[in-house]
Amino acid sequence: MIFLSIVSIYGYVASCTHKDVVPPQEATPVPIITRDDAVLLPGTMTAGDTTQWKLDKVHSSVLWSTAYVGAAGLLTGRFNQFGIHEVKDVEMLQYAVTGQPLKDTSWAFYESDPSKTYITGYVQINQSNTGEPGRDAGCNVRGMSTVPIITGVQNLQPVNLAKIKSTKVEFDPYTNDYIVTMDLTWHSYWDTIPGGKVNPDLPPSSQKTIHGIAARLKYIPKATVTPATGTPYSVFGLQLTFQFNCRDFDIQSTSIADVIDMECNMNFNNK
């Protein structure tokens, strides 16, 4: 009995002695970052030149989403017309074409040297497509202070254009991604003519630029596609995601939240 008592007391004391000891923590895993040295450039986008990469617009997309104010769900949509081109002032015109009016050549990607990587692009605001024609041709046009679509015309006028332009691209130290700093340019809601209507003839100087928007760029590495017929070719992808505050551009709609989420999925091939 004496022996059992001594053992019990020792066990109690030992348990009390170690009750405040913090168990060892597992070390935070070090991220595994793997980058090659791919250099991907558009050149002049000459068909058949496998060294020149072309935007595969059919398999690319520019998507947007924002909270519907007063409800739990999201409003979502896409832009049917977009491009990767630095639209100069003299190019802000209406083009009587159905395809891309300007070449998608304003980009470059250097996997191991982000200081040489850049991207510049645009969307046509009136080409926002939510899947609801009444909304797209109605409140979306009014709420985003743009103009209706004209069949057979690509409208790159200042009143209908939003543009992005990267100013810095850096490695993300924690992932294989890249951190992009960029400018976003759009015109102001208040650029109207008497009667509160949008002025369709706004000059380029009417556009407003917000600097220093943060974005994330993800690279989907090259892969080879072997079609059932024809010559094999290569593909790769870039995904750019960012947010912006639409109130910075004087958007007054009370149906949408302040913050708009953007996702640009760009697929390229070397056909």
C-alpha positions in Angstrom: 0.0 0.0 0.0 2.8 2.4 0.9 4.5 1.6 -2.5 1.3 2.2 -4.4 0.7 5.5 -2.6 4.2 6.7 -3.5 3.7 5.8 -7.2 0.4 7.6 -7.3 1.8 10.8 -5.7 4.7 10.8 -8.2 2.4 10.4 -11.1 0.2 13.3 -9.9 3.3 15.6 -9.3 4.7 14.7 -12.8 1.4 15.5 -14.5 1.2 18.8 -12.8 4.8 19.7 -13.5 4.2 19.3 -17.3 0.7 20.6 -17.7 1.9 24.0 -19.0 4.4 22.5 -21.5 3.4 23.4 -25.1 3.8 20.4 -27.4 6.3 20.9 -30.2 4.8 22.7 -33.3 5.3 21.4 -36.8 7.5 23.7 -38.8 5.8 25.8 -41.4 6.4 24.1 -44.7 8.7 26.0 -47.0 7.0 26.7 -50.3 8.3 24.8 -53.3 8.8 27.2 -56.1 9.7 25.9 -59.5 10.3 28.2 -62.5 11.9 27.5 -65.8 13.2 30.1 -68.3 10.4 30.2 -70.9 10.3 33.4 -73.1 7.0 33.8 -74.8 6.5 36.7 -77.2 3.8 37.6 -79.8 6.1 38.9 -82.6 3.9 40.0 -85.5 1.5 37.1 -85.0 2.4 35.6 -88.3 0.3 32.5 -89.0 2.4 29.4 -89.3 5.4 30.9 -87.4 5.8 28.7 -84.3 8.0 31.2 -82.6 5.2 33.7 -82.5 2.4 33.3 -80.0 -1.2 34.2 -80.8 -4.1 34.9 -78.4 -6.7 32.2 -78.8 -9.6 34.5 -78.2 -12.2 31.8 -78.8 -10.9 29.9 -75.8 -10.1 33.0 -73.6 -12.4 35.1 -71.4 -12.7 38.2 -69.4 -15.1 37.6 -66.5 -16.5 40.0 -63.8 -18.5 39.5 -60.6 -19.8 41.7 -57.8 -22.2 41.4 -54.9 -25.9 42.2 -55.7 -26.7 44.8 -53.0 -29.4 43.7 -50.7 -29.0 40.0 -51.6 -26.7 37.1 -50.8 -25.9 36.2 -54.4 -23.5 37.6 -57.0 -24.1 39.4 -60.2 -21.7 37.8 -62.8 -20.9 38.4 -66.5 -18.3 38.4 -69.2 -17.1 40.8 -71.9 -17.7 39.4 -75.4 -15.1 41.7 -76.9 -11.6 42.3 -75.5 -8.0 42.4 -76.6 -4.4 42.5 -75.6 -3.4 45.8 -77.3 -2.3 49.1 -76.0 -5.0 51.3 -77.6 -3.5 54.6 -78.5 -5.5 57.8 -78.7 -5.6 57.8 -82.5 -6.9 54.2 -82.3 -9.9 55.0 -80.2 -12.3 54.6 -83.0 -15.3 52.6 -84.3 -14.2 49.8 -86.6 -16.6 48.3 -89.1 -15.4 44.7 -88.5 -16.7 41.7 -86.6 -13.3 40.3 -85.6 -10.4 41.8 -83.6 -9.8 45.4 -84.9 -6.2 45.6 -83.5 -3.5 42.9 -83.1 -3.1 41.3 -79.7 0.6 42.1 -79.5 1.0 44.3 -76.4 2.4 41.7 -74.0 5.5 39.7 -73.2 6.2 36.9 -70.7 9.6 36.0 -69.3 9.2 33.2 -66.7 12.5 33.8 -64.9 12.7 37.6 -65.4 9.5 39.4 -64.5 11.1 42.8 -65.0 10.7 42.1 -68.8 7.1 40.9 -68.5 4.3 43.2 -69.3 0.6 43.2 -70.4 -1.7 45.8 -71.7 -5.3 45.1 -72.6 -8.9 46.5 -73.0 -12.5 45.6 -72.9 -15.5 47.1 -74.7 -17.8 48.0 -71.9 -21.1 47.7 -73.9 -20.2 44.1 -74.6 -20.8 43.0 -71.0 -22.9 39.8 -71.2 -24.8 38.6 -68.2 -26.9 36.1 -70.2 -30.0 38.4 -69.7 -30.5 40.4 -72.9 -32.9 42.9 -71.3 -30.3 43.7 -68.6 -27.4 43.9 -71.0 -29.0 46.2 -73.4 -30.8 48.2 -70.7 -29.6 48.9 -67.2 -26.0 47.7 -67.9 -25.6 50.3 -70.7 -27.1 53.1 -68.6 -25.5 52.0 -65.3 -22.0 51.8 -66.8 -22.5 55.1 -68.8 -21.7 53.7 -72.2 -23.6 53.4 -75.5 -25.6 50.7 -77.2 -24.0 48.1 -79.4 -24.0 48.8 -83.2 -24.2 45.6 -85.2 -21.1 44.9 -87.2 -19.0 47.5 -85.3 -16.2 47.2 -82.8 -16.5 50.3 -80.7 -13.1 51.3 -79.2 -14.1 55.0 -78.6 -13.3 56.5 -75.2 -16.9 56.3 -74.1 -16.9 52.5 -74.4 -13.3 51.5 -73.5 -11.7 50.3 -70.2 -7.9 49.6 -70.3 -5.3 48.0 -68.1 -1.5 48.5 -68.3 1.0 46.9 -66.1 3.7 49.1 -64.6 5.6 46.5 -62.6 5.7 42.6 -62.5 7.5 40.8 -59.6 8.0 37.3 -58.3 5.5 36.1 -55.7 7.9 34.8 -53.0 5.4 32.2 -51.8 4.0 30.7 -55.0 4.9 30.2 -58.6 2.7 33.3 -59.4 3.6 36.9 -60.1 2.5 40.1 -58.4 1.5 42.8 -60.9 1.1 46.5 -60.3 -1.0 48.2 -63.0 -3.1 51.2 -64.1 -6.8 51.0 -64.9 -8.3 53.6 -67.2 -12.0 54.2 -67.8 -14.1 57.2 -68.5 -16.1 59.0 -65.8 -19.9 58.6 -65.4 -20.2 62.4 -65.3 -19.0 62.9 -68.8 -22.5 63.6 -70.1 -24.3 66.1 -72.3 -27.3 68.2 -71.4 -30.3 66.1 -70.4 -28.1 63.6 -68.5 -27.3 61.5 -71.6 -23.9 60.0 -72.3 -21.8 61.9 -74.8 -20.7 59.3 -77.4 -18.0 61.6 -78.7 -15.9 61.9 -75.6 -12.2 62.7 -76.2 -9.5 60.4 -74.9 -8.7 63.1 -72.2 -12.1 62.4 -70.6 -10.8 59.0 -69.4 -9.7 58.6 -65.7 -6.8 56.5 -64.6 -6.4 54.8 -61.2 -2.8 53.9 -60.5 -1.3 51.2 -58.4 -3.9 48.5 -58.7 -2.6 45.1 -57.4 -3.1 42.0 -59.5 -2.0 38.4 -59.5 -0.7 36.7 -62.7 -0.6 32.9 -63.0 1.3 31.1 -65.7 0.0 27.8 -67.0 3.1 26.2 -68.6 3.4 25.2 -72.2 1.9 21.9 -73.4 1.7 20.2 -76.7 -1.6 19.5 -78.4 -1.8 16.7 -80.9 -5.0 17.1 -83.0 -6.7 14.1 -84.6 -5.6 15.6 -88.0 -3.1 18.2 -88.7 0.2 19.3 -87.2 0.8 19.3 -83.4 1.1 22.7 -81.8 1.9 24.2 -78.4 -0.3 26.2 -76.0 0.1 28.1 -72.7 -2.0 30.3 -70.5 -1.9 33.4 -68.4 -4.6 34.2 -65.8 -4.8 37.7 -64.4 -7.0 38.5 -61.4 -7.7 41.8 -59.6 -10.3 44.0 -57.9 -11.2 47.6 -58.3 -13.7 50.0 -56.8 -16.2 51.1 -59.4 -17.0 54.3 -57.4 -13.5 55.5 -58.4 -15.0 55.9 -61.8 -18.2 57.5 -60.6 -20.5 54.5 -61.3 -23.7 55.4 -59.5 -25.7 52.2 -59.8 -27.2 51.1 -56.4 -27.6 47.5 -57.7 -24.0 46.6 -57.4 -21.4 46.7 -54.6 -18.4 49.0 -54.7 -15.8 46.2 -55.4 -15.7 44.4 -58.8 -13.7 41.2 -59.1 -12.1 40.6 -62.5 -10.6 37.4 -64.0 -8.8 37.5 -67.3 -8.2 34.0 -68.7 -5.8 34.2 -71.7 -4.9 31.2 -73.8 -2.2 31.3 -76.5 -1.1 29.0 -79.2 1.8 29.0 -81.8 -0.2 27.9 -84.8 
